[in-house]
Every structure is written in structure tokens, then in C-alpha cells.
Amino acid sequence: MAQQGKIKIETIKEKKYVNWGRIVDVIIYLILGLIALSTVLPFLYVLAGSFATEKELTEKAFFIVPSVWSTNAYKYAVRSANILRGLRNSVILTIMGTSLCMVFTLLFAYPMSKTHLRGRGFLMNMVIITMLFSGGMIPCYIVYNAYGLYDTYWALVLPALISPFNMIIVKKFFQELPSELEEAAYMDGCTDLITFVKIALPLSKPVIASISLFYGVGFWNDYFASMIYLKSAEKFPIQIQLRSIILLTSQVSDAMMDYYDMNGAPPDKAVKMACTVIATLPILLIYPFVQKYFTKGVMVGAVKG
Amino acid sequence: MAKRRRRKKPVVPVHRISTPLYMRRHFWLYLMLLPGLIYFIMFRYVPMGGLVIAFKDYSPFRGIANSPWVGLQQFQKFFETPDFFRLLRNTLGINLLQLVLYFPAPIILALLMNEVRHSAYKRLVQTMVYVPHFVSWVIVASLTYQLFNVTDGAFNYIVKAITGTTVDILSKSGAFWGLIVGQDIWRETGYGTIIFLAALSGVDQEMYEAARIDGANRLQLTWYITLPAIRNTIITMLILRIGGMLNTGYEQIFLMRNDLNMEMADVFDTYIYTRGIKNGQYSFSTAAGMFKSVVGMVLVFGSDKLAKKFGESGLY
């Protein structure tokens, strides 16, 4: 009897503890929800604003659903030759740059993943030194210009071909592949190259996806290198165009002037928002598909050694 | 160490083939290395050689080889400019503010996420907070401009409704450091949690259970189990953070600065750009850049040594 009573008391205590934990849980969930919301709200505001009328934008402080929908801003953004050219340039640069980076990175990482490779230690040190020390902005600028890269996309692509950080992630991934398959292929007389193409690569989709995302985002988002190395306006990528539209408050030039002639004041604010959306959209579209891979990729990189 | 040596010792003596034979047998491996090797030499090491112009009076017409040596004159000139103190103050100011506010943010967020038991909710939060990391600085600057500008930014509508006046964060020089660190926190906190969550995923769940049976409450679980589990990661990140003490994202600062906040916004990186690429003072700005990267390296190695002295495992 006495024992039974004791057990009862304990369960009551336990219940009280759980209830208190619930409150903490709710608070934590709320905080996290607010943080998550704060990262997304600016995007939602700009997205809503890009579909809103200029009148609503000047009257209301903040909204995420416009009361009157309008696609005017996009019509004028798309009419601007600068934006279209910028988009096209960025797409070309991103695809060309990412594929070249992937080829160089994968090719270099595969031999480096073989522990039996002679000279591996030396090469690894060579890579790590570049992570700790670099020539810096000006020597790079002088040397790359001396290679004749000025005002070409090569000035943006070639210096970025292998990111040591990404290379190490890929190398780690290759190292963790089951070695039996490759050994079997080697026994069957496959060369290292064929083993790499036929066995290692098909097994490496997760790391290829996440590293491509890293490189691709790097090229799409690049602003500084384009600003330094590109001179001709017709080569400017979308980020440079976007900056001149939004931050230098120069209007959406040609298309805006057309509109101005026709209808008076241009939908300045909405067009700026539409341009922001256009420049962000490609990344937001690709992101969900790659997201499940990249946490894994970064995690591999996080393990020391 | 001892373990590794024992493992390496083969049970049956293996004939180690000579290096030329090995290289012939793995010809393809070396061929695959070649493009990368050329890349590292041409695009990473040759520019390092270009650092010699810091000790010269380089002019593009004479070329690197024909420019006269001037010793440490460029460095001296750099330290003696009245700009130096201003640059140092701004760079360190932004970085110290980052160390205090931006560095702990992902750790706190990771600890909060670790408390969430509904994996669907956790995944939803993760998906949302990672997004800003993938957005360019130009977009971040655009969003900041659209939300905070005085004439029609959403932020100032709210401020005006409450206080009756507007605050021009974008052009007040006193607000610049906070603006930069705020942007960093918004953009990188979520992504920064990945590395800590990875370390946390390795924690044995039985430890929590055992501690709970011993009567530990949630705060104690966090303090005695969760935090020690990510201690090494925190220290590694701290060493890297301190090593980057003279670095500031130049894209970001370049995009946010303007004539009005320039006094607090000019940092080493923007200065090197303006002096070097815009004004063509190549040797001078190379010296400035070299000073920055040498100090950065000393800081990494120094903090690494310090960490090891306190019994931590450090970077290497």
C-alpha cells in the first residue's frame, strides 16, 4: 500500500515537470518561428510590392498581400534592355563558370582522395597555403590583367576554378565511398580515369549537387569581381544592373523613359521591387531541390582534418 | 600516433614499387591533377609572387621587373597616412561588434533548434533561415534600402507612427557599424547553425536520458551536455573569426557606404580598392593589403597557439 502511494506521488510530480516543459517548448517554438519569419518577411514584402500598384506602395507601410494586383512593374522591367541583357549575361556566366569549376574541382579532388597517391602531402599543403594566404586584390588584378583577362568573363571564371574549401569537401566525399567497387574495377583492368567516370562519379550525386549550388550561387551573386574586371556595359551581369537601378536610384533607363513618355510618373518603387524579385528568383527556385544535399556537404566539411 | 603506426605496419611485407613505376601505373591520376595544378600555380601562386611590388615603386609602363626597389617605403607611407588610424578604428570596430553580437548568434539559434522535438517544424525553420545566405549582397542591400530608407521605407513608417520623427539609418555615420553587423546577423545566422547542428547530431542521446534520470533539468542538460559537445566547434570558429579580424566583406561595405557615412565606413578593404584600382597606386595599396594578410595570419596562428595552451585541440 505504502509503495503504491509513493508511485502515485512521483507520477504527479512528473506531470508537473512535463507541463512546465511545455511552456518552455511553446516559448522556444515561438522564438524560432519569429526568427524564421524575420528572414522571410523582407522577401515577401518585396514580392508583394512588386505586384502592387504604386499608389498602394506609397500609402501603406507594410503588407504581404496587395489589395489590387498589377503586373505592370514586370512589364516595364522586362521591357528594359539592361535588365534582360544582365539576366542573359548572368545565366551564361553562371552556367559556364559552374560547369568549368565542377570539372576542375572533381578532377583534382579524385586523385587527392587516394591515400596511396605519391606527392599527396605536398599537394595538400600547396592547397592549404592558399587558404591561409593570398596575393590579395591588387597583385591578382595586375597578374590577371597581364594574362589578358581584363573585360572578359574569363577574369571572373578562371580565378574561381577551384575553391580549396569545396575541393576538400569533394575529396572527403570520395574518400568515404566504398573502396571495394573501385578496387574491383581496377582488378578488371580499368584505368583510374574510367574508374572515376564510371564508378566514383555516379555515386557522388549529393556532393556534386551541393558543390554546384555553391559555385553557381557564387557566380550568380558576384558583384565585386564583375565591377573590377568588366568594363563594357553590355557585359554587365544582373547584380551590377540591379545595383544601379536600386542604389544609385538611376531609373530603369530606356524602358522607364518610354513609360514616362506615355503615362507620366513611372511606377518607380514597384519596378525596383520587381527587379529585386527577378534577380533573386533563380536561386530561390533551385534552392529547395538542393537543400537536402548541402547540409550534408557542409557537415562533411565541418569535420576537421 | 601510436595507433596509426601500428596500423600501418603490414602483416605480410608488401613490395613497395618505385616511384617512376607507380607514376606510370597511375598515369591517369597524375593527368587528372594537372589542370588543377596549373590553376593553383597560375591563379594562386603567381599573384603571391606579385606581392614583390609592395617593395617596389611599380608602374604599369615599366613592368614589375623594371620598377625600382624601394624597400619598406610603401609600408612606412601607409602607416604614416592619417587614414591609417581611421581604417584601423573602423575595421576593428566592426569586427569587435561582430564578435560580440554576430558570433554567438548561430550558437544560440542552434541551441534553440536542438530543443525542438518536432522534426517537421525543425526542418521548416531550417529551410527558412538558410535562405538569406544564398542571396547576393546587392539584394541584401536592396532589401535594406527598400525597408529602411527615409522617404518610403516600411521601417520609417513604423518609427514615425510611434515617435513622430524618422531615423535615417542608411546615411547616419554613427549607425553604420550596427547596420553592417545587423545585415550580417540577418544573412548568416541561420546558415551558421549548420556546423553546430552537425556537431550536435553526434551527441549520444543516452547521455541526455541518463542525466534526466539523475534529475537534471533542461538548463543543466544544455550546460553540461550540449555545450561541451559543441565546444570544439565553437573554439575552431572563434579562432577563424579572430584570424579574420582585419577582414570585412568588401562587397557589403562597398554597397552600403555613401558620402554621408564614409567617415565610419572606410575600412582596409575598401581603401585598398579605392587607392589601388581606382587611383592606380598599385604598390602602395599592395603594401596595405600585405600588411592586412600578414596580420591576419599572425592572428590565426596566435589564437590557435593560445587555444592549445588552454588545453583545446585548436585548428590543426
Interface residues (C-beta under 8 A of the other chain):
Chain A: G21 V24 D25 I28 Y29 I31 L32 G33 I35 A36 L37 S38 T39 V40 P42 F43 Y45 V46 G49 L57 T58 A61 F62 V103 F104 T105 L107 F108 Y110 P111 M112 K114 L117 R118 L123 M126 V127 T130 L132 F133 S134 G135 G136 M137 I138 P139 C140 Y141 I142 V143 Y144 Y147 L158 P159 L161 I162 M167 T191 D192 L193 F196 L213 V217 W220 N221 D222 Y223 F224 I228 Q239 I240 L242 R243 I246 L247 K269 K272 M273 T276 A279 T280 I283 L284 Y287 P288 Q291 T295 V298 M299 A302 V303 K304
Chain B: T19 Y22 M23 H26 F27 W28 L29 Y30 L31 M32 L33 P35 G36 L37 Y39 F40 M42 F43 R44 Y45 V46 P47 M48 G49 G50 L51 I53 Y58 P60 I64 L109 L112 M113 E115 V116 R117 Y121 L124 V125 Q126 T127 M128 V129 Y130 V131 P132 F134 V135 S136 W137 V138 I139 A141 S142 L143 Y145 Q146 L147 D152 A154 Y157 I158 A161 W186 T189 G190 I194 I195 L197 A198 A199 S201 R218 T233 T236 Y250 E251 F254 L255 D269 I272 Y273 G276 I277 Y282 S285 T286 G289 M290 K292 S293 M297 V300 L315
